[in-house]
């Protein structure tokens, strides 16, 4: 019996490509080669190609996402998306795969586009009754004076690129005089910036996915950063302490899990999604920070920790994701 042909896509067009390649190591090592024929596809601004074992880069035919090899044409059955940032996390690649009729392991194009935009994410969440922080959405073409921001929002605030992840370009601002530098830093990464009020509380992050028609929550993690907030260093350079599973009351745990399931359903998510929350103990409620539709899979990443805390191995977990995608073929 022929094994399903799976394209594993990595790389990307943004500064997050470096994170994609970190995730790629873990994913490639744990996709089950006994069950699937896996072909790595690098997607870069210059070309889309399969780097073969013989050192040759074979180009993808973008008209139908097929691969011509000396052994014959490869027609894929599904795509495992491992690209952080554009075009793998913002809906662009998903829209392309929809057009060529290929199922994939992530959220669809609409959900990916909405959740990639942090402001639109919190707007949809708030409309659905999910707690979010007060915020302002800024555009490069319509500058807003720092004084206007500090008059509208209570300091401290977080200033971050509105699109993208990995905390690149993000700052915490404690004083009004720091706002302009934080805005400049964020606008280097994006044409849109989100300024969001700081919520004091414990930070939790939870992986959620769908398997066999059921939404499943993984054991969630408390993030205790050594830096002022969970920035790039904290995420990828060991400047944080992560407790998985998190130590908290049963009531708090249930609130976080139930909210995560609601978010997954409200946004019509697919595949593995990681959601970040702040739990405000003053009001006893979780606040949604953001949704990551292609969460990191590197050795330093949280979802692999949560998978292991659930008593699973990554190979079985990735198989669940691929099999769920294949059902959409």
C-alpha positions in Angstrom: 0.0 0.0 0.0 1.3 3.4 -1.0 2.1 5.8 1.9 0.6 9.3 1.9 2.9 11.8 0.3 3.4 14.7 2.8 5.1 18.0 2.0 6.7 19.6 5.1 7.1 23.3 4.4 9.5 25.5 6.2 11.4 28.8 5.8 9.3 31.9 5.0 9.6 35.5 3.9 10.0 37.3 7.2 12.5 37.6 10.1 10.7 34.7 11.7 12.2 32.3 9.1 15.1 31.7 11.6 12.4 30.3 14.0 10.9 28.2 11.2 14.3 26.5 10.7 14.6 25.8 14.4 11.2 24.2 14.4 12.0 22.2 11.3 14.7 20.2 13.1 12.2 18.9 15.6 9.4 18.3 13.1 11.6 16.5 10.6 13.0 14.2 13.3 9.5 13.3 14.5 7.4 12.9 11.4 6.7 9.2 11.1 8.6 8.1 8.0 7.2 4.6 8.4 3.7 5.9 7.8 4.3 8.9 5.5 6.7 9.7 2.7 7.9 13.2 3.8 9.5 15.8 1.5 10.9 18.9 3.0 10.0 22.0 1.0 11.9 25.3 1.6 9.8 28.3 0.8 12.0 31.4 0.4 11.6 34.8 -1.3 13.9 33.5 -4.0 12.4 30.0 -4.7 10.4 27.1 -3.5 12.4 23.9 -3.6 13.1 20.4 -2.2 16.6 20.1 -0.9 17.4 16.4 -1.7 19.9 14.1 0.0 22.2 14.3 -3.1 22.6 18.1 -2.5 20.4 19.2 -5.4 17.5 21.7 -5.0 14.5 20.5 -7.0 12.0 23.3 -7.7 8.3 23.1 -6.9 5.9 23.5 -9.7 3.8 26.3 -8.3 0.9 25.8 -10.7 -0.1 22.7 -8.8 2.5 22.3 -6.0 4.0 19.1 -7.5 7.7 18.1 -7.4 9.6 16.6 -10.4 12.3 14.2 -9.3 14.5 11.9 -11.3 12.3 9.1 -9.9 9.1 10.7 -11.1 6.6 13.4 -10.3 5.5 13.6 -6.6 1.8 14.6 -6.1 1.3 15.4 -2.4 -1.7 14.3 -0.3 -1.3 16.9 2.4 1.0 19.6 3.7 2.5 20.0 7.2 2.9 23.7 7.7 5.9 24.7 9.8 6.4 28.3 8.6 6.2 31.0 11.2 5.3 34.5 9.9 4.4 35.2 6.3 3.4 33.3 4.1 2.7 30.3 6.4 1.0 31.9 9.3 -1.0 34.8 7.8 -3.3 32.8 5.5 -1.5 33.4 2.2 -0.1 29.9 1.8 -3.4 28.4 3.1 -5.3 30.3 0.4 -2.9 29.0 -2.2 -3.2 25.4 -1.0 -7.0 25.8 -1.1 -6.8 26.9 -4.7 -4.7 23.8 -5.7 -6.8 21.5 -3.6 -4.3 20.4 -1.0 -5.3 19.9 2.7 -2.9 21.2 5.4 -2.3 21.0 9.1 -3.0 24.6 10.1 -6.0 26.9 10.4 -7.7 27.9 7.1 -6.9 31.1 5.3 -9.5 33.3 6.9 -8.7 32.2 10.5 -5.0 32.5 9.9 -5.3 36.0 8.5 -7.5 37.2 11.4 -5.3 35.7 14.1 -2.1 36.9 12.5 -3.4 40.4 13.1 -3.3 40.9 16.9 -5.8 43.8 16.9 -8.4 41.9 14.8 -7.9 38.9 17.1 -8.8 40.7 20.3 -11.6 42.5 18.5 -13.3 39.2 17.5 -12.6 37.7 20.9 -14.1 40.7 22.7 -17.2 40.6 20.5 -17.6 36.9 21.6 -17.4 37.7 25.3 -13.7 36.7 25.8 -11.7 39.0 28.1 -9.0 41.1 26.4 -6.9 44.1 27.4 -7.7 47.6 26.2 -5.6 48.6 23.2 -5.0 51.0 20.3 -4.3 50.0 16.7 -1.8 52.3 15.0 -0.8 52.6 11.3 2.4 54.0 9.8 0.4 56.1 7.4 -1.5 57.8 10.2 0.9 58.7 13.0 -0.4 59.1 16.6 1.5 61.2 19.1 2.8 59.5 22.2 0.9 62.0 24.3 -2.4 60.9 22.7 -1.6 57.2 23.4 -0.7 57.9 27.1 -3.9 59.9 27.5 -6.0 57.0 26.0 -4.4 54.0 27.8 -3.1 53.5 31.3 0.6 52.9 31.6 2.4 50.5 31.6 1.6 49.3 28.1 3.0 46.8 25.6 4.0 48.0 22.2 4.3 45.3 19.5 4.1 44.8 15.8 0.5 44.0 15.0 1.4 41.1 12.7 3.9 38.5 13.4 5.2 36.7 16.5 8.2 35.5 18.4 8.1 38.8 20.4 10.3 40.4 17.7 10.0 44.2 17.9 8.1 44.1 21.2 8.6 46.5 24.1 7.1 47.1 27.6 6.7 50.9 28.2 6.5 52.0 31.8 6.9 55.8 31.3 5.4 58.1 28.6 8.9 59.2 27.6 9.7 55.7 26.4 6.8 55.4 24.0 8.4 56.9 20.9 11.4 54.6 20.9 9.1 51.6 21.4 6.9 52.7 18.5 10.0 53.2 16.3 11.2 49.7 17.2 7.8 48.1 16.4 7.3 50.0 13.2 10.6 48.6 11.9 8.9 45.2 11.9 5.4 46.1 10.6 3.3 48.9 9.1 0.8 48.3 12.0 1.4 48.5 15.7 -0.7 47.4 18.7 -0.4 49.3 22.0 -2.0 47.3 24.7 -2.5 48.0 28.4 -0.5 45.8 30.8 -2.6 43.3 32.8 -0.9 42.2 36.0 -1.2 38.5 36.6 0.2 35.1 35.9 1.0 34.2 32.3 -0.2 30.9 30.9 0.0 29.4 27.5 -1.9 26.4 26.2 -1.8 24.1 23.2 -5.2 23.2 21.6 -5.9 20.9 18.7 -8.6 18.9 17.1 -8.4 15.1 16.7 -11.2 12.8 15.6 -13.7 15.6 15.8 -12.9 16.6 19.4 -11.2 19.7 20.6 -8.3 18.6 22.9 -6.4 20.9 25.3 -2.8 19.9 26.3 -1.5 20.4 29.8 -0.8 24.1 29.9 2.3 26.0 30.9 3.0 28.9 33.3 5.7 31.2 31.9 7.8 32.9 34.5 10.2 35.2 32.6 13.6 36.4 34.0 13.2 39.5 31.8 10.6 42.1 32.2 8.3 40.3 29.9 8.2 37.2 27.7 10.4 38.6 24.9 12.6 36.9 22.2 15.4 36.1 24.7 12.9 34.6 27.1 11.3 32.5 24.4 14.4 31.2 22.6 17.5 32.0 24.7 16.6 30.5 28.0 15.6 33.7 29.8 12.5 32.2 31.3 11.3 29.5 33.5 8.4 27.4 32.3 6.3 25.1 34.5 4.5 22.3 32.6 1.9 21.4 33.7 1.2 24.7 35.5 0.6 24.6 39.2 -2.7 26.3 40.0 -6.1 25.6 41.5 -8.6 23.3 39.8 -10.9 26.2 39.3 -8.3 28.3 37.6 -7.2 25.4 35.4 -10.8 24.8 34.3 -11.4 28.4 33.5 -8.3 28.5 31.3 -9.1 25.2 29.5 -12.7 26.2 28.9 -11.8 29.6 27.6 -9.2 28.0 25.3 -11.8 25.6 23.9 -14.2 28.5 23.4 -11.5 30.5 21.6 -10.7 27.6 19.3 -14.3 27.2 18.4 -15.0 31.0 18.0 -12.1 31.3 15.6 -12.9 28.1 13.7 -9.4 26.8 14.3 -7.8 23.7 12.9 -4.6 21.9 13.7 -2.4 22.8 16.7 -2.9 26.3 18.0 -1.2 27.9 21.1 -3.0 30.6 23.0 -1.4 33.0 25.5 -3.4 34.2 28.5 -2.8 36.5 31.5 -4.8 35.3 34.5 -5.9 38.4 36.5 -6.3 37.2 40.1 -8.0 40.5 41.1 -11.0 39.6 39.0 -10.4 35.8 38.8 -10.5 35.6 35.0 -8.2 34.8 32.1 -7.5 37.5 29.5 -6.6 36.4 25.9 -3.3 37.9 24.7 -2.9 36.3 21.3 -3.4 33.1 19.2 -0.5 31.4 17.5 -1.7 29.2 14.6 1.7 27.8 13.8 3.3 27.5 17.2 7.0 26.9 17.6 8.2 23.3 17.6 11.9 23.8 18.5 13.5 22.1 21.5 12.9 25.4 23.4 9.3 25.6 22.4 6.3 25.1 24.6 4.0 22.8 22.6 6.5 19.9 22.6 6.8 20.3 26.4 3.0 20.0 26.7 2.9 17.0 24.4 5.4 15.2 26.6 3.6 16.3 29.8 0.5 14.6 28.4 2.4 11.3 28.2 2.7 11.3 24.4 5.7 11.3 22.1 6.0 13.9 19.3 5.9 11.3 16.6 2.4 10.2 17.6 1.2 13.8 18.1 2.4 14.9 14.6 0.7 11.8 13.2 -2.6 12.9 14.7 -2.2 16.3 13.0 -1.4 14.8 9.6 -4.2 12.3 9.8 -6.7 15.1 10.7 -5.5 17.0 7.6 -5.8 14.0 5.4 -9.5 13.7 6.3 -10.0 17.0 4.4 -8.6 15.6 1.2 
